[in-house]
Structure formats: C-alpha cells, structure tokens
C-alpha cells in the first residue's frame, strides 16, 4: 500500500500550495510529527494575509479507542490538524510545538480526536495568545478527505478553532454547537490571533 504520510503531504500541497516552512518534533515513545506552514490569501478577502499550519504524522496510524483490547493497525479514524490565522498580527509561528503536541495526543494519551472535542495545551498557543485550547471543527471544508485503499479509513483534515479559557469552560457546559452559535451571533473573527473572547452572559 502507498505510504499514508506521502499521500497526505501530496494532498496538502495540492490544496494549500508549497509550504514556506516546516518543523519536526519527536516526543519520547511517539512517531515524528511535522508541522507545515503555508502562506495564503483568500478570494473573499484578497487584502488579508493568512497563515495555515497543518500537521503531518498524526495520520500515520489509526486512532484507537482507549477501551479497545487490541489496536487494529489498519482500521480506525485517521486525521491531521489544520489551524488558520491572520498573518503578521502575532508571533503565531510559535504554535508549531503546541500543534505537534496535540497531534501526538492519540499516541501519547490514547484519545480519538473528533469534531466537537476540546484540546487543551495548558499554555498559550503562542506568546501573548489569549487562547490555551482549541475546538475541533468539522472536516471537509478547506482540505477534502483523503481516501485510502481498504481496509484503511480515510484521512480527514480537522480545522482547529482557538478558544479562550472562558469559552472553553462555557463549551464544556453548553456544548460545541452552542459556542458556534455565540461566535456566529457576534460576528467573531475566529482567525484573528488577537481577538477577545465572545460575550457569554
């Protein structure tokens, strides 16, 4: 079978272009995780510059339910993480290591990362960031799912939405859908690396 990470790398390049930087992080007892950086603009907002960070390595193995007795080497969900922020507003390149930590969490902690989940880094995502966690959004928008030869499950590319501590606490009580509605109602720019938390009263 073709190497999964080679196919994922090719999919990211096809959709996002050539990365202008990449960094690799290896944690004890885990596979190597890379984070690729892509500079981009969007047709809907041609004057703005965006930076996208995508992990490469999380999908090398399927995520396994921690209650499973045996891990299937082929079957199970596979994913990579994608974060998009407005460029040149903060030192967001320092997010590379926190992203790698999150991408390694299925191997380290035995968790299955899925839409609606909260992932906490325990520290600001980058220096001065008001965010210490992210909400995992639905895949299929920016980067289409990557189908693999059976019996392997497809690789999905999960967008990450930074959350302030108050937003994360509110989401734990009310759910991801309710937080999305708050963001939408207040016109929150989720790509602004300096944004304030949405009103939650």
Secondary structure as GFF3:
##gff-version 3
##sequence-region A 1 201
A	DSSP	alpha_helix	4	16	.	.	.	ID=ss1
A	DSSP	beta_strand	21	25	.	.	.	ID=ss2
A	DSSP	beta_strand	33	42	.	.	.	ID=ss3
A	DSSP	beta_strand	45	56	.	.	.	ID=ss4
A	DSSP	three_ten_helix	58	60	.	.	.	ID=ss5
A	DSSP	beta_strand	78	86	.	.	.	ID=ss6
A	DSSP	three_ten_helix	92	94	.	.	.	ID=ss7
A	DSSP	alpha_helix	95	109	.	.	.	ID=ss8
A	DSSP	beta_strand	118	120	.	.	.	ID=ss9
A	DSSP	beta_strand	131	136	.	.	.	ID=ss10
A	DSSP	beta_strand	155	164	.	.	.	ID=ss11
A	DSSP	alpha_helix	165	174	.	.	.	ID=ss12
A	DSSP	alpha_helix	176	185	.	.	.	ID=ss13
###
